Amino acid sequence: MMIESLEQMETIVKRNRALQWDGWTVVHSFPSDKGRTSKFGGYQKGRWFIQKRIVPGKSGWSLPDNFVR
């Protein structure tokens, strides 16, 4: 789903604990031991995570449908 409005994207990020902002990019993080060896891995608060970045394009953010309820 294409999200074109900043206000709409802010609402989606606010409602979903797995999403957070990094500048204009939205980061989807979920705990996984595979984060230790993944190029998408990250370490936060004593746990390994897989982090997928959703970078906005000219039309907005292309977000998977399961994040929009």
PDB file of N, H, CA, C and O in Angstrom:
ATOM      1  N   MET A   1       0.850  -1.175   0.000  1.00  0.00           N
ATOM      2  CA  MET A   1       0.000   0.000   0.000  1.00  0.00           C
ATOM      3  C   MET A   1       0.895   1.238   0.000  1.00  0.00           C
ATOM      4  O   MET A   1       1.892   1.298   0.719  1.00  0.00           O
ATOM      5  N   MET A   2       0.530   2.204  -0.801  1.00  0.00           N
ATOM      6  H   MET A   2      -0.280   2.155  -1.386  1.00  0.00           H
ATOM      7  CA  MET A   2       1.293   3.437  -0.897  1.00  0.00           C
ATOM      8  C   MET A   2       0.713   4.471   0.056  1.00  0.00           C
ATOM      9  O   MET A   2      -0.467   4.813  -0.030  1.00  0.00           O
ATOM     10  N   ILE A   3       1.540   4.963   0.958  1.00  0.00           N
ATOM     11  H   ILE A   3       2.498   4.685   1.028  1.00  0.00           H
ATOM     12  CA  ILE A   3       1.139   6.005   1.904  1.00  0.00           C
ATOM     13  C   ILE A   3       1.746   7.313   1.407  1.00  0.00           C
ATOM     14  O   ILE A   3       2.967   7.456   1.355  1.00  0.00           O
ATOM     15  N   GLU A   4       0.899   8.256   1.047  1.00  0.00           N
ATOM     16  H   GLU A   4      -0.094   8.140   1.089  1.00  0.00           H
ATOM     17  CA  GLU A   4       1.360   9.517   0.461  1.00  0.00           C
ATOM     18  C   GLU A   4       1.413  10.664   1.465  1.00  0.00           C
ATOM     19  O   GLU A   4       2.088  11.664   1.222  1.00  0.00           O
ATOM     20  N   SER A   5       0.718  10.533   2.578  1.00  0.00           N
ATOM     21  H   SER A   5       0.169   9.721   2.775  1.00  0.00           H
ATOM     22  CA  SER A   5       0.600  11.626   3.530  1.00  0.00           C
ATOM     23  C   SER A   5       1.484  11.383   4.760  1.00  0.00           C
ATOM     24  O   SER A   5       1.477  10.295   5.338  1.00  0.00           O
ATOM     25  N   LEU A   6       2.237  12.402   5.145  1.00  0.00           N
ATOM     26  H   LEU A   6       2.242  13.285   4.676  1.00  0.00           H
ATOM     27  CA  LEU A   6       3.068  12.313   6.347  1.00  0.00           C
ATOM     28  C   LEU A   6       2.196  12.088   7.585  1.00  0.00           C
ATOM     29  O   LEU A   6       2.562  11.310   8.465  1.00  0.00           O
ATOM     30  N   GLU A   7       1.063  12.754   7.656  1.00  0.00           N
ATOM     31  H   GLU A   7       0.765  13.386   6.941  1.00  0.00           H
ATOM     32  CA  GLU A   7       0.170  12.605   8.802  1.00  0.00           C
ATOM     33  C   GLU A   7      -0.335  11.169   8.921  1.00  0.00           C
ATOM     34  O   GLU A   7      -0.406  10.622  10.022  1.00  0.00           O
ATOM     35  N   GLN A   8      -0.683  10.563   7.793  1.00  0.00           N
ATOM     36  H   GLN A   8      -0.626  11.007   6.899  1.00  0.00           H
ATOM     37  CA  GLN A   8      -1.158   9.184   7.806  1.00  0.00           C
ATOM     38  C   GLN A   8      -0.031   8.235   8.236  1.00  0.00           C
ATOM     39  O   GLN A   8      -0.272   7.298   8.997  1.00  0.00           O
ATOM     40  N   MET A   9       1.177   8.468   7.760  1.00  0.00           N
ATOM     41  H   MET A   9       1.372   9.229   7.142  1.00  0.00           H
ATOM     42  CA  MET A   9       2.309   7.619   8.130  1.00  0.00           C
ATOM     43  C   MET A   9       2.645   7.782   9.601  1.00  0.00           C
ATOM     44  O   MET A   9       2.974   6.799  10.265  1.00  0.00           O
ATOM     45  N   GLU A  10       2.570   8.994  10.126  1.00  0.00           N
ATOM     46  H   GLU A  10       2.303   9.793   9.586  1.00  0.00           H
ATOM     47  CA  GLU A  10       2.812   9.218  11.554  1.00  0.00           C
ATOM     48  C   GLU A  10       1.811   8.450  12.401  1.00  0.00           C
ATOM     49  O   GLU A  10       2.177   7.902  13.441  1.00  0.00           O
ATOM     50  N   THR A  11       0.554   8.400  11.972  1.00  0.00           N
ATOM     51  H   THR A  11       0.257   8.844  11.127  1.00  0.00           H
ATOM     52  CA  THR A  11      -0.467   7.650  12.694  1.00  0.00           C
ATOM     53  C   THR A  11      -0.162   6.158  12.681  1.00  0.00           C
ATOM     54  O   THR A  11      -0.316   5.488  13.703  1.00  0.00           O
ATOM     55  N   ILE A  12       0.267   5.633  11.546  1.00  0.00           N
ATOM     56  H   ILE A  12       0.392   6.177  10.717  1.00  0.00           H
ATOM     57  CA  ILE A  12       0.591   4.211  11.431  1.00  0.00           C
ATOM     58  C   ILE A  12       1.772   3.861  12.337  1.00  0.00           C
ATOM     59  O   ILE A  12       1.742   2.844  13.030  1.00  0.00           O
ATOM     60  N   VAL A  13       2.805   4.698  12.336  1.00  0.00           N
ATOM     61  H   VAL A  13       2.828   5.524  11.773  1.00  0.00           H
ATOM     62  CA  VAL A  13       3.989   4.443  13.167  1.00  0.00           C
ATOM     63  C   VAL A  13       3.622   4.527  14.644  1.00  0.00           C
ATOM     64  O   VAL A  13       4.102   3.730  15.450  1.00  0.00           O
ATOM     65  N   LYS A  14       2.784   5.478  14.998  1.00  0.00           N
ATOM     66  H   LYS A  14       2.394   6.125  14.343  1.00  0.00           H
ATOM     67  CA  LYS A  14       2.388   5.641  16.393  1.00  0.00           C
ATOM     68  C   LYS A  14       1.607   4.427  16.905  1.00  0.00           C
ATOM     69  O   LYS A  14       1.739   4.062  18.073  1.00  0.00           O
ATOM     70  N   ARG A  15       0.800   3.799  16.050  1.00  0.00           N
ATOM     71  H   ARG A  15       0.693   4.095  15.101  1.00  0.00           H
ATOM     72  CA  ARG A  15      -0.041   2.669  16.447  1.00  0.00           C
ATOM     73  C   ARG A  15       0.699   1.330  16.457  1.00  0.00           C
ATOM     74  O   ARG A  15       0.222   0.368  17.059  1.00  0.00           O
ATOM     75  N   ASN A  16       1.856   1.256  15.799  1.00  0.00           N
ATOM     76  H   ASN A  16       2.244   2.038  15.310  1.00  0.00           H
ATOM     77  CA  ASN A  16       2.564  -0.013  15.674  1.00  0.00           C
ATOM     78  C   ASN A  16       3.905   0.064  16.405  1.00  0.00           C
ATOM     79  O   ASN A  16       4.782   0.843  16.032  1.00  0.00           O
ATOM     80  N   ARG A  17       4.053  -0.752  17.447  1.00  0.00           N
ATOM     81  H   ARG A  17       3.341  -1.385  17.750  1.00  0.00           H
ATOM     82  CA  ARG A  17       5.269  -0.721  18.261  1.00  0.00           C
ATOM     83  C   ARG A  17       6.502  -1.208  17.512  1.00  0.00           C
ATOM     84  O   ARG A  17       7.620  -0.890  17.918  1.00  0.00           O
ATOM     85  N   ALA A  18       6.337  -1.963  16.441  1.00  0.00           N
ATOM     86  H   ALA A  18       5.429  -2.221  16.112  1.00  0.00           H
ATOM     87  CA  ALA A  18       7.471  -2.491  15.681  1.00  0.00           C
ATOM     88  C   ALA A  18       8.047  -1.462  14.718  1.00  0.00           C
ATOM     89  O   ALA A  18       9.103  -1.691  14.129  1.00  0.00           O
ATOM     90  N   LEU A  19       7.367  -0.332  14.551  1.00  0.00           N
ATOM     91  H   LEU A  19       6.509  -0.146  15.030  1.00  0.00           H
ATOM     92  CA  LEU A  19       7.830   0.707  13.633  1.00  0.00           C
ATOM     93  C   LEU A  19       8.372   1.892  14.413  1.00  0.00           C
ATOM     94  O   LEU A  19       7.869   2.235  15.483  1.00  0.00           O
ATOM     95  N   GLN A  20       9.405   2.509  13.860  1.00  0.00           N
ATOM     96  H   GLN A  20       9.814   2.230  12.990  1.00  0.00           H
ATOM     97  CA  GLN A  20       9.943   3.732  14.454  1.00  0.00           C
ATOM     98  C   GLN A  20      10.545   4.590  13.349  1.00  0.00           C
ATOM     99  O   GLN A  20      10.858   4.096  12.267  1.00  0.00           O
ATOM    100  N   TRP A  21      10.700   5.856  13.628  1.00  0.00           N
ATOM    101  H   TRP A  21      10.445   6.257  14.507  1.00  0.00           H
ATOM    102  CA  TRP A  21      11.251   6.799  12.659  1.00  0.00           C
ATOM    103  C   TRP A  21      12.762   6.856  12.765  1.00  0.00           C
ATOM    104  O   TRP A  21      13.323   6.738  13.855  1.00  0.00           O
ATOM    105  N   ASP A  22      13.419   7.039  11.625  1.00  0.00           N
ATOM    106  H   ASP A  22      12.964   7.135  10.740  1.00  0.00           H
ATOM    107  CA  ASP A  22      14.843   7.359  11.539  1.00  0.00           C
ATOM    108  C   ASP A  22      14.947   8.413  10.449  1.00  0.00           C
ATOM    109  O   ASP A  22      15.198   8.094   9.287  1.00  0.00           O
ATOM    110  N   GLY A  23      14.755   9.661  10.829  1.00  0.00           N
ATOM    111  H   GLY A  23      14.551   9.920  11.773  1.00  0.00           H
ATOM    112  CA  GLY A  23      14.652  10.740   9.848  1.00  0.00           C
ATOM    113  C   GLY A  23      13.338  10.579   9.102  1.00  0.00           C
ATOM    114  O   GLY A  23      12.279  10.514   9.727  1.00  0.00           O
ATOM    115  N   TRP A  24      13.387  10.514   7.773  1.00  0.00           N
ATOM    116  H   TRP A  24      14.246  10.567   7.265  1.00  0.00           H
ATOM    117  CA  TRP A  24      12.188  10.308   6.959  1.00  0.00           C
ATOM    118  C   TRP A  24      11.946   8.826   6.696  1.00  0.00           C
ATOM    119  O   TRP A  24      10.920   8.458   6.123  1.00  0.00           O
ATOM    120  N   THR A  25      12.875   7.980   7.107  1.00  0.00           N
ATOM    121  H   THR A  25      13.708   8.279   7.572  1.00  0.00           H
ATOM    122  CA  THR A  25      12.788   6.543   6.899  1.00  0.00           C
ATOM    123  C   THR A  25      12.073   5.893   8.072  1.00  0.00           C
ATOM    124  O   THR A  25      12.279   6.273   9.225  1.00  0.00           O
ATOM    125  N   VAL A  26      11.232   4.910   7.772  1.00  0.00           N
ATOM    126  H   VAL A  26      11.064   4.601   6.835  1.00  0.00           H
ATOM    127  CA  VAL A  26      10.558   4.138   8.813  1.00  0.00           C
ATOM    128  C   VAL A  26      11.304   2.812   8.945  1.00  0.00           C
ATOM    129  O   VAL A  26      11.608   2.160   7.946  1.00  0.00           O
ATOM    130  N   VAL A  27      11.595   2.423  10.182  1.00  0.00           N
ATOM    131  H   VAL A  27      11.348   2.953  10.993  1.00  0.00           H
ATOM    132  CA  VAL A  27      12.331   1.192  10.444  1.00  0.00           C
ATOM    133  C   VAL A  27      11.390   0.199  11.108  1.00  0.00           C
ATOM    134  O   VAL A  27      10.776   0.492  12.134  1.00  0.00           O
ATOM    135  N   HIS A  28      11.287  -0.996  10.499  1.00  0.00           N
ATOM    136  H   HIS A  28      11.786  -1.234   9.666  1.00  0.00           H
ATOM    137  CA  HIS A  28      10.504  -2.090  11.074  1.00  0.00           C
ATOM    138  C   HIS A  28      11.483  -3.031  11.753  1.00  0.00           C
ATOM    139  O   HIS A  28      12.337  -3.617  11.087  1.00  0.00           O
ATOM    140  N   SER A  29      11.375  -3.186  13.073  1.00  0.00           N
ATOM    141  H   SER A  29      10.681  -2.710  13.614  1.00  0.00           H
ATOM    142  CA  SER A  29      12.277  -4.036  13.845  1.00  0.00           C
ATOM    143  C   SER A  29      11.500  -5.152  14.509  1.00  0.00           C
ATOM    144  O   SER A  29      10.413  -4.936  15.045  1.00  0.00           O
ATOM    145  N   PHE A  30      12.073  -6.361  14.468  1.00  0.00           N
ATOM    146  H   PHE A  30      12.956  -6.536  14.032  1.00  0.00           H
ATOM    147  CA  PHE A  30      11.486  -7.467  15.212  1.00  0.00           C
ATOM    148  C   PHE A  30      12.609  -8.336  15.755  1.00  0.00           C
ATOM    149  O   PHE A  30      13.622  -8.532  15.084  1.00  0.00           O
ATOM    150  N   PRO A  31      12.433  -8.866  16.979  1.00  0.00           N
ATOM    151  CA  PRO A  31      13.493  -9.649  17.608  1.00  0.00           C
ATOM    152  C   PRO A  31      13.749 -10.957  16.857  1.00  0.00           C
ATOM    153  O   PRO A  31      12.818 -11.654  16.452  1.00  0.00           O
ATOM    154  N   SER A  32      15.034 -11.271  16.681  1.00  0.00           N
ATOM    155  H   SER A  32      15.790 -10.705  17.010  1.00  0.00           H
ATOM    156  CA  SER A  32      15.434 -12.505  16.014  1.00  0.00           C
ATOM    157  C   SER A  32      16.903 -12.761  16.304  1.00  0.00           C
ATOM    158  O   SER A  32      17.727 -11.854  16.196  1.00  0.00           O
ATOM    159  N   ASP A  33      17.230 -13.983  16.668  1.00  0.00           N
ATOM    160  H   ASP A  33      16.560 -14.720  16.756  1.00  0.00           H
ATOM    161  CA  ASP A  33      18.633 -14.345  16.864  1.00  0.00           C
ATOM    162  C   ASP A  33      19.403 -14.321  15.550  1.00  0.00           C
ATOM    163  O   ASP A  33      20.630 -14.230  15.556  1.00  0.00           O
ATOM    164  N   LYS A  34      18.704 -14.400  14.430  1.00  0.00           N
ATOM    165  H   LYS A  34      17.706 -14.473  14.425  1.00  0.00           H
ATOM    166  CA  LYS A  34      19.350 -14.335  13.122  1.00  0.00           C
ATOM    167  C   LYS A  34      19.945 -12.949  12.853  1.00  0.00           C
ATOM    168  O   LYS A  34      20.772 -12.793  11.955  1.00  0.00           O
ATOM    169  N   GLY A  35      19.533 -11.959  13.618  1.00  0.00           N
ATOM    170  H   GLY A  35      18.861 -12.086  14.348  1.00  0.00           H
ATOM    171  CA  GLY A  35      20.081 -10.618  13.475  1.00  0.00           C
ATOM    172  C   GLY A  35      21.565 -10.564  13.758  1.00  0.00           C
ATOM    173  O   GLY A  35      22.253  -9.647  13.311  1.00  0.00           O
ATOM    174  N   ARG A  36      22.063 -11.541  14.497  1.00  0.00           N
ATOM    175  H   ARG A  36      21.503 -12.286  14.860  1.00  0.00           H
ATOM    176  CA  ARG A  36      23.481 -11.611  14.838  1.00  0.00           C
ATOM    177  C   ARG A  36      24.358 -11.742  13.588  1.00  0.00           C
ATOM    178  O   ARG A  36      25.463 -11.201  13.548  1.00  0.00           O
ATOM    179  N   THR A  37      23.869 -12.457  12.568  1.00  0.00           N
ATOM    180  H   THR A  37      22.971 -12.896  12.600  1.00  0.00           H
ATOM    181  CA  THR A  37      24.669 -12.682  11.361  1.00  0.00           C
ATOM    182  C   THR A  37      24.077 -12.024  10.110  1.00  0.00           C
ATOM    183  O   THR A  37      24.679 -12.086   9.037  1.00  0.00           O
ATOM    184  N   SER A  38      22.925 -11.405  10.237  1.00  0.00           N
ATOM    185  H   SER A  38      22.437 -11.354  11.108  1.00  0.00           H
ATOM    186  CA  SER A  38      22.262 -10.797   9.095  1.00  0.00           C
ATOM    187  C   SER A  38      22.815  -9.408   8.814  1.00  0.00           C
ATOM    188  O   SER A  38      23.207  -8.688   9.733  1.00  0.00           O
ATOM    189  N   LYS A  39      22.845  -9.036   7.528  1.00  0.00           N
ATOM    190  H   LYS A  39      22.528  -9.621   6.782  1.00  0.00           H
ATOM    191  CA  LYS A  39      23.249  -7.663   7.199  1.00  0.00           C
ATOM    192  C   LYS A  39      22.180  -6.662   7.616  1.00  0.00           C
ATOM    193  O   LYS A  39      22.442  -5.460   7.660  1.00  0.00           O
ATOM    194  N   PHE A  40      20.985  -7.141   7.919  1.00  0.00           N
ATOM    195  H   PHE A  40      20.773  -8.118   7.883  1.00  0.00           H
ATOM    196  CA  PHE A  40      19.902  -6.293   8.409  1.00  0.00           C
ATOM    197  C   PHE A  40      19.785  -6.357   9.924  1.00  0.00           C
ATOM    198  O   PHE A  40      18.821  -5.843  10.490  1.00  0.00           O
ATOM    199  N   GLY A  41      20.746  -6.975  10.586  1.00  0.00           N
ATOM    200  H   GLY A  41      21.530  -7.393  10.126  1.00  0.00           H
ATOM    201  CA  GLY A  41      20.700  -7.164  12.032  1.00  0.00           C
ATOM    202  C   GLY A  41      21.084  -5.921  12.795  1.00  0.00           C
ATOM    203  O   GLY A  41      21.826  -5.069  12.307  1.00  0.00           O
ATOM    204  N   GLY A  42      20.564  -5.834  14.001  1.00  0.00           N
ATOM    205  H   GLY A  42      19.960  -6.526  14.398  1.00  0.00           H
ATOM    206  CA  GLY A  42      20.895  -4.747  14.901  1.00  0.00           C
ATOM    207  C   GLY A  42      20.804  -5.233  16.332  1.00  0.00           C
ATOM    208  O   GLY A  42      20.104  -6.204  16.618  1.00  0.00           O
ATOM    209  N   TYR A  43      21.500  -4.573  17.224  1.00  0.00           N
ATOM    210  H   TYR A  43      22.069  -3.784  16.992  1.00  0.00           H
ATOM    211  CA  TYR A  43      21.530  -4.955  18.630  1.00  0.00           C
ATOM    212  C   TYR A  43      21.011  -3.792  19.451  1.00  0.00           C
ATOM    213  O   TYR A  43      21.585  -2.703  19.423  1.00  0.00           O
ATOM    214  N   GLN A  44      19.922  -4.018  20.186  1.00  0.00           N
ATOM    215  H   GLN A  44      19.456  -4.903  20.208  1.00  0.00           H
ATOM    216  CA  GLN A  44      19.320  -2.973  21.008  1.00  0.00           C
ATOM    217  C   GLN A  44      18.886  -3.564  22.340  1.00  0.00           C
ATOM    218  O   GLN A  44      18.237  -4.609  22.385  1.00  0.00           O
ATOM    219  N   LYS A  45      19.247  -2.893  23.416  1.00  0.00           N
ATOM    220  H   LYS A  45      19.774  -2.044  23.379  1.00  0.00           H
ATOM    221  CA  LYS A  45      18.786  -3.258  24.750  1.00  0.00           C
ATOM    222  C   LYS A  45      19.009  -4.738  25.060  1.00  0.00           C
ATOM    223  O   LYS A  45      18.137  -5.396  25.627  1.00  0.00           O
ATOM    224  N   GLY A  46      20.177  -5.257  24.687  1.00  0.00           N
ATOM    225  H   GLY A  46      20.886  -4.723  24.226  1.00  0.00           H
ATOM    226  CA  GLY A  46      20.534  -6.629  25.012  1.00  0.00           C
ATOM    227  C   GLY A  46      19.908  -7.700  24.143  1.00  0.00           C
ATOM    228  O   GLY A  46      19.989  -8.881  24.481  1.00  0.00           O
ATOM    229  N   ARG A  47      19.284  -7.326  23.030  1.00  0.00           N
ATOM    230  H   ARG A  47      19.218  -6.367  22.756  1.00  0.00           H
ATOM    231  CA  ARG A  47      18.629  -8.298  22.146  1.00  0.00           C
ATOM    232  C   ARG A  47      19.019  -8.019  20.703  1.00  0.00           C
ATOM    233  O   ARG A  47      19.297  -6.880  20.326  1.00  0.00           O
ATOM    234  N   TRP A  48      19.034  -9.093  19.894  1.00  0.00           N
ATOM    235  H   TRP A  48      18.808 -10.018  20.200  1.00  0.00           H
ATOM    236  CA  TRP A  48      19.272  -8.977  18.458  1.00  0.00           C
ATOM    237  C   TRP A  48      17.960  -8.787  17.724  1.00  0.00           C
ATOM    238  O   TRP A  48      16.946  -9.390  18.075  1.00  0.00           O
ATOM    239  N   PHE A  49      17.986  -7.949  16.709  1.00  0.00           N
ATOM    240  H   PHE A  49      18.810  -7.459  16.424  1.00  0.00           H
ATOM    241  CA  PHE A  49      16.802  -7.630  15.921  1.00  0.00           C
ATOM    242  C   PHE A  49      17.141  -7.711  14.441  1.00  0.00           C
ATOM    243  O   PHE A  49      18.294  -7.547  14.041  1.00  0.00           O
ATOM    244  N   ILE A  50      16.117  -7.965  13.636  1.00  0.00           N
ATOM    245  H   ILE A  50      15.181  -8.098  13.961  1.00  0.00           H
ATOM    246  CA  ILE A  50      16.185  -7.765  12.193  1.00  0.00           C
ATOM    247  C   ILE A  50      15.487  -6.435  11.936  1.00  0.00           C
ATOM    248  O   ILE A  50      14.382  -6.204  12.428  1.00  0.00           O
ATOM    249  N   GLN A  51      16.120  -5.572  11.176  1.00  0.00           N
ATOM    250  H   GLN A  51      17.017  -5.759  10.776  1.00  0.00           H
ATOM    251  CA  GLN A  51      15.572  -4.251  10.901  1.00  0.00           C
ATOM    252  C   GLN A  51      15.424  -4.060   9.397  1.00  0.00           C
ATOM    253  O   GLN A  51      16.392  -4.164   8.644  1.00  0.00           O
ATOM    254  N   LYS A  52      14.209  -3.782   8.980  1.00  0.00           N
ATOM    255  H   LYS A  52      13.423  -3.698   9.592  1.00  0.00           H
ATOM    256  CA  LYS A  52      13.942  -3.497   7.575  1.00  0.00           C
ATOM    257  C   LYS A  52      13.575  -2.024   7.454  1.00  0.00           C
ATOM    258  O   LYS A  52      12.721  -1.524   8.186  1.00  0.00           O
ATOM    259  N   ARG A  53      14.221  -1.345   6.535  1.00  0.00           N
ATOM    260  H   ARG A  53      14.915  -1.751   5.941  1.00  0.00           H
ATOM    261  CA  ARG A  53      14.033   0.091   6.364  1.00  0.00           C
ATOM    262  C   ARG A  53      13.065   0.356   5.218  1.00  0.00           C
ATOM    263  O   ARG A  53      13.176  -0.235   4.144  1.00  0.00           O
ATOM    264  N   ILE A  54      12.120   1.248   5.463  1.00  0.00           N
ATOM    265  H   ILE A  54      12.030   1.728   6.335  1.00  0.00           H
ATOM    266  CA  ILE A  54      11.128   1.646   4.467  1.00  0.00           C
ATOM    267  C   ILE A  54      11.435   3.099   4.107  1.00  0.00           C
ATOM    268  O   ILE A  54      11.072   4.028   4.828  1.00  0.00           O
ATOM    269  N   VAL A  55      12.102   3.264   2.989  1.00  0.00           N
ATOM    270  H   VAL A  55      12.397   2.509   2.403  1.00  0.00           H
ATOM    271  CA  VAL A  55      12.565   4.582   2.552  1.00  0.00           C
ATOM    272  C   VAL A  55      11.497   5.205   1.660  1.00  0.00           C
ATOM    273  O   VAL A  55      10.976   4.538   0.766  1.00  0.00           O
ATOM    274  N   PRO A  56      11.161   6.479   1.891  1.00  0.00           N
ATOM    275  CA  PRO A  56      10.140   7.107   1.042  1.00  0.00           C
ATOM    276  C   PRO A  56      10.666   7.384  -0.354  1.00  0.00           C
ATOM    277  O   PRO A  56      11.835   7.718  -0.544  1.00  0.00           O
ATOM    278  N   GLY A  57       9.774   7.237  -1.327  1.00  0.00           N
ATOM    279  H   GLY A  57       8.825   6.965  -1.172  1.00  0.00           H
ATOM    280  CA  GLY A  57      10.088   7.588  -2.711  1.00  0.00           C
ATOM    281  C   GLY A  57       9.413   8.898  -3.067  1.00  0.00           C
ATOM    282  O   GLY A  57       8.981   9.634  -2.180  1.00  0.00           O
ATOM    283  N   LYS A  58       9.317   9.190  -4.325  1.00  0.00           N
ATOM    284  H   LYS A  58       9.668   8.592  -5.045  1.00  0.00           H
ATOM    285  CA  LYS A  58       8.673  10.433  -4.769  1.00  0.00           C
ATOM    286  C   LYS A  58       7.191  10.470  -4.429  1.00  0.00           C
ATOM    287  O   LYS A  58       6.632  11.542  -4.196  1.00  0.00           O
ATOM    288  N   SER A  59       6.550   9.299  -4.400  1.00  0.00           N
ATOM    289  H   SER A  59       7.004   8.428  -4.590  1.00  0.00           H
ATOM    290  CA  SER A  59       5.109   9.235  -4.132  1.00  0.00           C
ATOM    291  C   SER A  59       4.777   8.969  -2.672  1.00  0.00           C
ATOM    292  O   SER A  59       3.608   9.032  -2.290  1.00  0.00           O
ATOM    293  N   GLY A  60       5.775   8.673  -1.849  1.00  0.00           N
ATOM    294  H   GLY A  60       6.724   8.622  -2.159  1.00  0.00           H
ATOM    295  CA  GLY A  60       5.523   8.379  -0.445  1.00  0.00           C
ATOM    296  C   GLY A  60       6.183   7.071  -0.044  1.00  0.00           C
ATOM    297  O   GLY A  60       7.170   6.650  -0.647  1.00  0.00           O
ATOM    298  N   TRP A  61       5.629   6.433   0.980  1.00  0.00           N
ATOM    299  H   TRP A  61       4.827   6.775   1.470  1.00  0.00           H
ATOM    300  CA  TRP A  61       6.168   5.188   1.515  1.00  0.00           C
ATOM    301  C   TRP A  61       5.382   4.009   0.971  1.00  0.00           C
ATOM    302  O   TRP A  61       4.151   4.020   0.988  1.00  0.00           O
ATOM    303  N   SER A  62       6.082   2.999   0.493  1.00  0.00           N
ATOM    304  H   SER A  62       7.082   2.991   0.479  1.00  0.00           H
ATOM    305  CA  SER A  62       5.441   1.760   0.055  1.00  0.00           C
ATOM    306  C   SER A  62       5.469   0.807   1.247  1.00  0.00           C
ATOM    307  O   SER A  62       6.515   0.253   1.584  1.00  0.00           O
ATOM    308  N   LEU A  63       4.338   0.628   1.866  1.00  0.00           N
ATOM    309  H   LEU A  63       3.489   1.078   1.591  1.00  0.00           H
ATOM    310  CA  LEU A  63       4.222  -0.105   3.115  1.00  0.00           C
ATOM    311  C   LEU A  63       3.449  -1.403   2.895  1.00  0.00           C
ATOM    312  O   LEU A  63       2.423  -1.389   2.215  1.00  0.00           O
ATOM    313  N   PRO A  64       3.916  -2.530   3.452  1.00  0.00           N
ATOM    314  CA  PRO A  64       3.148  -3.776   3.338  1.00  0.00           C
ATOM    315  C   PRO A  64       1.743  -3.611   3.944  1.00  0.00           C
ATOM    316  O   PRO A  64       1.559  -2.885   4.922  1.00  0.00           O
ATOM    317  N   ASP A  65       0.784  -4.280   3.361  1.00  0.00           N
ATOM    318  H   ASP A  65       0.933  -4.870   2.567  1.00  0.00           H
ATOM    319  CA  ASP A  65      -0.620  -4.137   3.785  1.00  0.00           C
ATOM    320  C   ASP A  65      -0.844  -4.531   5.242  1.00  0.00           C
ATOM    321  O   ASP A  65      -1.751  -3.993   5.876  1.00  0.00           O
ATOM    322  N   ASN A  66      -0.054  -5.448   5.795  1.00  0.00           N
ATOM    323  H   ASN A  66       0.683  -5.885   5.279  1.00  0.00           H
ATOM    324  CA  ASN A  66      -0.320  -5.902   7.159  1.00  0.00           C
ATOM    325  C   ASN A  66      -0.052  -4.830   8.218  1.00  0.00           C
ATOM    326  O   ASN A  66      -0.456  -5.008   9.367  1.00  0.00           O
ATOM    327  N   PHE A  67       0.615  -3.720   7.873  1.00  0.00           N
ATOM    328  H   PHE A  67       0.943  -3.574   6.940  1.00  0.00           H
ATOM    329  CA  PHE A  67       0.812  -2.644   8.830  1.00  0.00           C
ATOM    330  C   PHE A  67      -0.360  -1.679   8.872  1.00  0.00           C
ATOM    331  O   PHE A  67      -0.499  -0.916   9.828  1.00  0.00           O
ATOM    332  N   VAL A  68      -1.193  -1.702   7.861  1.00  0.00           N
ATOM    333  H   VAL A  68      -1.079  -2.321   7.084  1.00  0.00           H
ATOM    334  CA  VAL A  68      -2.325  -0.786   7.776  1.00  0.00           C
ATOM    335  C   VAL A  68      -3.587  -1.560   8.129  1.00  0.00           C
ATOM    336  O   VAL A  68      -3.935  -2.536   7.463  1.00  0.00           O
ATOM    337  N   ARG A  69      -4.263  -1.122   9.172  1.00  0.00           N
ATOM    338  H   ARG A  69      -3.980  -0.329   9.713  1.00  0.00           H
ATOM    339  CA  ARG A  69      -5.478  -1.811   9.621  1.00  0.00           C
ATOM    340  C   ARG A  69      -6.702  -1.023   9.263  1.00  0.00           C
ATOM    341  O   ARG A  69      -7.819  -1.448   9.561  1.00  0.00           O
TER     342      ARG A  69
END
